[in-house]
Amino acid sequence: MDDDPTFRVESDALGSEAVPSGAYYGIHAVRARDNFAVSGRQVNPRITRAIVMVKKAAAKVNGRQGGISEQAAAGILSACDEILQGQMDKYFIVDAYQGGAGTSTNMNVNEVIANLAIEKLGGHKGDYRLIHPIDHVNLYQSTNDVYPTAMRIAMIPLLRSLSEEFASLQEALQEKEREYADVLRLGRTQLMDALPIMAGQSFGAYAKAVARDRWRLYKAEERLREINLGGTAVGTGMNASLAYIYAIAEELRELTGMGLCRSDFPMDGTQNMDVFVEVSGLLKAAAVNLLKISGDFRLLNSGPSGGIAEYILPPMQVGSSILPGKMNPVIAEMAGSVAMKVISNDTAVTLAAASGQLELNAFAPLIAESLLESLEILTGAVRLFHERCVRGLKVDTAHCLEHLERSGVMAAAAVTYLGYDAAAELATSAAASGRPLKEILLERGLMTKKQIDAILHPLEVTKPGIPGRLGDL
């Protein structure tokens, strides 16, 4: 292998390994690739780029403070900029599912930066005398403070985007609330006929739930701003200069434009992952609401002949390869599927965070992959749901009124005046005959038309208080 020009030989504490001569990764990445050949799924690029941001900040500080030469700093910074443009993605070869608390990902990044910087300085890949992956790129750092910091940098922009998408969903639901504010619909509890409501009111209830999600996700960013960078291996800061420790957080804050701050107790951020569990829990809560809303839409859209069919969801694609004309609620189904995945990812995050031991959590990569996936897919699902489902949704007002009048639920408005038993009998009669309650009340002489109109007025039966006025009867 030593004579094979297509490979170079690199060494570590375990021995030597052949590395493709054109590869920008090195021996650590090669070993990790082989050890963790699990899914064929690359580490989320947001994590690798966030680590590159940490390396760039460190190179700036170390070059300025004399930890590395100006030439080395310039080479590392140039390499980082090129990687951040996405030109080197194929050289990050470690599987997403890995042991080692993220060390393999960190070393993969260190090696790519080092080899790219070496070339920029006129050297050959693998000649780490010019730029060393650990002595230069990783100076004053440990995976254990780099990786948790990178997790936060990767997640904060996604949280912001997700909060904005929930804001748009809230707005779309509020538009429907206004559009159908005067449309009566049959309210249902436990899937059974209950009380009349305005169709707009149901959209308003959805909007309130989404508003809570929007605000919770917006505020969640605050939990991610505190970083343990400078804490090195266990949070004590051993082997990092004090000048570096006090400068690195500020440098990274300026570089990312995020409100990052140095933890006053880095050991906490090194070993405890509860912050990510909290964020994941908020994503789960948002997913629960999305699953509920999308499920309601599907149910109220069911039919059109054999179901409820009070909502008309926009047709987005042909729904069946055998049933002509069938249109399925595919956008609502997609939203529900994503919500289920987010809920399941929360279980992974919870178990991974709880499985950390002593001064480090070895399962940080699983937390990162699960949370980033949840943030990415939930953002896309919410955007498509409000753009391709909610905004085009229509309420079949005539069908809503037909169901309401046939149900007998309006009899509840007469309980105060006729008593519960009499109102129950009226409801049963109306439901059995399919006749409007108004007709039965008039036919039996139980109320005048004026009294019926006052008690059964849509605004009376959909607001707090007793429908109608006793003085009019």
C-alpha positions, 0 to 999 in steps of 0.5 A, spaced: 500 500 500 505 504 501 507 504 493 500 505 491 499 512 489 492 512 490 492 512 497 496 515 503 498 512 509 496 515 516 498 513 523 494 513 530 495 510 536 492 504 533 497 503 528 496 505 520 491 505 515 490 507 508 487 513 506 485 515 499 490 520 496 485 525 494 481 525 500 480 531 505 478 526 511 484 522 514 485 516 519 480 518 524 474 518 519 476 512 516 476 508 522 469 511 524 466 510 517 468 502 518 466 502 525 459 505 524 457 503 517 450 502 520 445 506 516 449 509 510 446 516 512 451 522 513 451 526 519 446 532 518 450 537 515 447 542 519 451 539 525 458 539 521 457 546 519 456 548 526 462 545 528 466 548 522 463 555 525 466 553 532 473 551 528 473 558 525 472 562 531 477 558 535 482 559 529 480 567 529 482 567 537 488 562 537 491 566 531 490 573 534 492 570 541 498 567 538 496 560 540 497 558 532 501 562 527 498 567 523 499 563 517 496 557 520 490 561 522 489 564 515 489 557 512 484 554 517 479 560 516 480 560 508 478 552 509 472 553 513 469 558 509 470 554 503 467 548 507 461 553 509 459 554 502 458 546 501 463 545 497 466 539 501 460 535 504 462 529 500 468 528 505 464 528 511 463 520 511 461 518 518 455 515 519 449 519 523 449 513 528 455 513 532 458 512 538 463 516 542 459 522 543 460 526 537 468 525 537 468 521 530 464 527 527 469 532 530 475 529 528 472 528 521 471 536 521 478 537 524 481 533 518 477 536 512 479 543 515 486 541 516 488 537 509 484 543 505 488 548 509 495 544 508 493 545 500 492 552 501 498 553 504 502 549 498 503 542 502 500 535 500 494 532 504 496 528 510 502 532 511 500 534 518 507 538 520 503 544 516 496 544 519 495 538 524 488 536 525 488 536 533 494 541 535 492 547 530 484 546 528 482 543 535 487 547 539 484 548 546 478 544 544 474 538 546 469 534 542 465 535 549 465 542 548 465 543 541 459 538 539 454 541 545 455 548 542 455 546 535 448 542 537 445 549 539 448 553 533 445 548 528 438 548 532 437 556 533 436 558 526 431 552 525 427 554 531 426 561 529 424 558 522 419 553 525 416 559 530 415 563 523 411 557 520 407 556 526 405 564 526 403 563 518 399 557 520 396 561 526 394 567 521 391 562 516 386 559 521 384 566 524 383 568 516 378 562 516 375 564 523 373 570 520 371 568 514 366 563 517 364 567 523 357 567 521 356 559 519 353 554 524 356 548 524 354 541 528 359 541 534 361 534 536 363 531 543 366 524 543 364 523 535 357 524 537 352 530 536 353 535 541 351 543 541 351 548 535 357 552 534 360 557 529 364 554 524 369 560 525 369 558 532 372 551 531 378 555 527 379 560 532 380 554 537 385 551 533 389 558 532 389 559 540 393 552 540 397 554 534 399 561 538 401 557 544 406 553 540 408 559 536 410 562 543 413 556 546 418 555 540 420 562 540 422 562 547 425 556 547 431 559 543 433 562 550 434 555 553 440 554 547 444 560 548 448 558 553 454 554 551 460 550 554 465 552 549 472 553 553 470 547 558 474 542 554 473 535 556 469 535 562 467 542 563 473 544 568 477 548 562 483 544 563 488 545 557 485 551 554 488 558 556 484 563 560 485 568 554 482 563 549 476 561 554 474 568 555 474 570 548 471 564 544 464 565 546 464 572 544 468 571 537 462 565 536 457 570 538 459 575 533 461 570 527 454 567 528 449 573 529 446 569 535 445 571 542 450 566 545 453 566 552 459 563 556 456 558 561 458 560 568 458 552 569 460 549 563 460 542 567 453 542 566 452 543 559 457 538 558 454 532 561 446 534 562 442 534 556 435 536 559 435 543 555 434 539 549 429 534 552 425 541 553 426 543 546 424 536 544 418 536 548 415 543 546 416 540 539 412 534 541 407 539 544 406 542 537 406 536 533 400 533 538 396 540 536 398 539 528 396 531 529 389 533 532 388 539 527 390 535 521 385 529 523 379 533 525 380 536 517 380 529 515 374 527 519 370 533 517 372 532 510 370 525 509 365 522 504 363 526 500 357 522 500 358 517 505 362 521 510 361 528 514 363 532 508 362 539 512 369 541 510 372 541 503 379 540 502 383 543 496 384 537 491 392 536 490 393 530 486 389 524 484 388 519 490 387 512 487 390 508 481 383 504 481 378 509 483 376 514 478 375 521 481 377 519 488 381 525 492 384 524 498 386 529 504 394 527 502 396 534 505 393 533 512 395 526 512 402 528 511 402 533 516 399 527 521 405 523 519 410 528 520 407 529 527 407 522 529 415 522 527 416 528 531 413 524 537 417 518 536 423 522 535 422 525 542 422 518 545 429 517 542 431 524 545 428 523 552 432 516 552 438 518 550 439 524 555 437 520 560 442 515 558 448 520 559 453 517 565 457 521 570 461 527 566 459 526 559 453 524 555 455 519 549 449 519 546 449 526 544 449 525 536 442 521 537 439 527 540 442 532 535 440 527 529 433 526 532 432 533 534 434 536 527 430 532 523 424 534 528 425 541 527 426 540 519 420 536 517 416 539 522 418 546 519 416 543 512 410 540 514 407 546 517 409 550 511 405 546 506 399 544 511 397 552 511 399 553 504 396 547 501 391 545 506 388 551 510 388 557 506 384 553 500 379 549 505 372 551 504 366 550 509 360 547 506 355 551 509 349 548 506 351 541 508 353 544 515 346 547 516 343 540 514 346 536 519 345 541 524 337 541 523 337 534 522 340 532 529 336 535 534 341 538 538 338 545 538 333 542 543 338 544 548 337 551 547 330 550 550 332 546 556 331 552 561 324 553 558 321 546 557 325 542 562 330 537 560 326 531 559 321 535 554 327 537 551 330 530 550 324 528 547 324 533 542 331 532 540 329 524 539 323 526 535 327 531 531 333 526 530 328 520 528 324 524 523 329 528 520 325 534 521 327 541 523 326 542 531 323 549 529 317 545 525 316 540 531 316 546 536 311 550 532 306 544 531 306 542 538 304 549 540 310 549 545 313 556 543 311 561 538 315 563 532 317 569 535 320 565 541 323 560 537 327 565 533 329 568 539 331 562 542 334 558 536 338 564 533 345 562 531 348 568 536 344 566 542 346 558 541 353 559 540 355 564 546 355 564 554 349 564 557 341 562 556 339 563 549 333 568 548 330 572 554 325 570 559 321 576 558 320 575 551 316 568 553 
